[in-house]
Amino acid sequence: MTATLPTHARALGLTDPDQLPAYVYDLAELDAHMATVRAALGDIEVYYAVKANPDPKLLQVIAPYVDGFEVASGGELAHVRTFFPETPIALGGPGKTDAELFADVTRLHIESPSEIRRLFAAGRSADVLLRVNLDIPISGASLAMGGGATPFGMDPAGISECIKLLAGQDAVRLRGIHAHLASGLEAPAMLELVSAILDYARGLGATEINLGGGMAVSYADPDARFDWKTYGEGLAALRRPGETFRIEPGRSLSVYCGRYVTRVIDVKRVHGELFAVVAGGTHHIRTPATKGHSQPMVIEEPGEPITIVGQLCTPKDTMARRVPVSLKPGDVVEFLMAGAYAWNISHHDFLMHPKPNFRHLRG
Ligand SMILES: *Cc1c(COP(=O)(O)O)cnc(C)c1O
């Protein structure tokens, strides 16, 4: 086939319009990003939160830079075990089935006192962290899993109940405290949250503390990065001898390496507004619909503001609003920051359009 696609698409290894829509993962970019993050964190343990993107080729690149994987279901656990039989795994999440609660993992994150009772009743042993939801104000977060009544983790009364249950037995070993309270925080705000978590965890005598994920990612500025250096230095300054700190980021690790590339099918003006309809849409990349943002994209040629939508029969299928870019049918549109909570959170089967292609670039 003749190369009909523009330079920016060919640079991603895409030569033919029939290959679109496609997810393109730049594994070399991911590798470089992981090296930077790892270097900033010293001996803080890092587990990658697999739910952000479980693509096996991404996991292979991430694995050498992390101490383990954090999984949120039996499905993720089986998936990770297939590729990494030896790597430490932490399993968390509310609503664990027996199969999940009794799984053989390195760390089990306990979400309620009844999970402890179920472990006892089944005669199971496990190494557990108790997931706490502290009632502390969390401002500036894009999502809050804690700081008030949510189904995630336990309030301090629930934690005390677990500690009482765990006393005087040694099958279920209490290893420490887990907290994942918010997502979308920058390093200084994250470090304030960490201080509050540490005050609480040290009060209980915990020396192993999982501080969660949720490092900020800015879809408005694809070049911005969470300040890993400040965060790493801040954690190193807070850590006391004998303490193990662990974090479990997802989005901030995998988001940048992914692109969703598609082509314009139609351009039209309705009541004065310009619209471009592209192949695929939010059933392939639900991120702009869930977050209500304009997915960042490559702007080849500036033009009149145009709203870019997908092929679904719903106004929610909007990829980006009023972007100053010139588009005509056949043009290629390259969306950025499509490496996390994108393909794997999408409703692929709605309208039964074809699935996208997947390509992995190795630099
Ligand atoms: C989703 C999740 C993470 C990862 O969050 P990111 O915002 O992707 O960094 C970490 N820990 C827990 C418990 C989670 O539920």
The ligand as an SDF file (V2000), in Angstrom:
LIG
                    3D

 15 15  0  0  0  0  0  0  0  0999 V2000
   -6.5850    2.9570   41.1780 C   0  0  0  0  0  0  0  0  0  0  0  0
   -5.7380    2.7790   42.3680 C   0  0  0  0  0  0  0  0  0  0  0  0
   -4.3920    3.1460   42.3330 C   0  0  0  0  0  0  0  0  0  0  0  0
   -3.7610    3.8560   41.1630 C   0  0  0  0  0  0  0  0  0  0  0  0
   -4.2670    5.1400   41.0310 O   0  0  0  0  0  0  0  0  0  0  0  0
   -3.6710    6.1370   39.9020 P   0  0  0  0  0  0  0  0  0  0  0  0
   -4.5370    7.3430   40.0120 O   0  0  0  0  0  0  0  0  0  0  0  0
   -3.8200    5.4440   38.6090 O   0  0  0  0  0  0  0  0  0  0  0  0
   -2.2580    6.3910   40.2510 O   0  0  0  0  0  0  0  0  0  0  0  0
   -3.6130    2.8630   43.4390 C   0  0  0  0  0  0  0  0  0  0  0  0
   -4.1450    2.2570   44.5350 N   0  0  0  0  0  0  0  0  0  0  0  0
   -5.4410    1.9030   44.6070 C   0  0  0  0  0  0  0  0  0  0  0  0
   -5.9590    1.2530   45.8220 C   0  0  0  0  0  0  0  0  0  0  0  0
   -6.2880    2.1580   43.5310 C   0  0  0  0  0  0  0  0  0  0  0  0
   -7.5820    1.8350   43.6230 O   0  0  0  0  0  0  0  0  0  0  0  0
  1  2  1  0
  2  3  1  0
  2 14  2  0
  3  4  1  0
  3 10  2  0
  4  5  1  0
  5  6  1  0
  6  7  2  0
  6  8  1  0
  6  9  1  0
 10 11  1  0
 11 12  2  0
 12 13  1  0
 12 14  1  0
 14 15  1  0
M  END
$$$$
